[in-house]
């Protein structure tokens, strides 16, 4: 019809033709019966989309008929919330079992070092290699203890190395008392007493009989500083020969019923060690409840091992002082 002069010269046709030309891209008129470029013909879906049919879900993010977009269907909810909850093995959270296993591994490294030094004592006696292992283990253990205390992230290798180094020292120290000083059975007595203290402290904590408090924590740290200063002074006196006693001032009788200072101070140290165990237990329980990462189980294992070693040394010294005075 555009070629018919009658329609081409009609004002109405001319106006409609101009509108159609403007709607088409490039100013060209769309063919008759077709929509302009980029628009879908009447009754058809745009290019790349399927027409919506009654009772069928919409494509490309649309919601099914009768359901609002963004709301999952009952089947999807069942799939999402009907799954079993994630267990300890599927998470990275701290668990009691993990702490126990890491503590046993650290104590196992301590036992290995203990046996090595005792074996060296039987093979070479109190010779240079024996003292190198004993005092070298004490020095290395002290350095590793400081590293583990101030390290931000726990290191399993350093924790296990600390346990092994302390085992070398404990084996030499215990061997001198057992075989060098003739205190037969003192190692077994100290181990048994240490295990009893740990079991009693754990039972009191489990039944909520013993707990820490901010005030008790302050007293604990003050007494700890005082005890550390006394031990340092006593070690200096023994090192420079100011006392002939193998335990220094600890062997001197106190004015209280004539009990040696070492026994009284050792009893105080055992109480401090037991309280330190309670602090360790509370820290582990708090970490499990807060869901901290399982790698901090090595920090808990290090703290428990350090406290257990301290208890063993103090109990061993108390028994040695009592048996030596008899």
Secondary structure, DSSP 8 states (H G I E B T S, - for coil): -TT-HHHHT-HHHHHHHHHHHHHSGGG----TTS--TTS--TTS--TT-----TTS--SSS---TTS-TT---HHHHHHHHSS----GGGS-B--HHHHHHHHHHHHHHHHHHHHHHHHHHHHH-SSHHHHHHHHHHHHHHHHHHHHHHH-SS--HHHHHHHHHHHHHHHHHHHHIIIIIS--TTHHHHHHHHHHHHHHHHHHHHHTT-----HHHHHHHHHHHHHHHHHHHHHHHHHHTTS--STTGGGGSB-TTTT-BHHHHHHHHHHHHHHHHHHHHHHHHHHHHHHT-BGGGHHHHHHHHHHHHHHHHHHHHHHHHHHHHH-
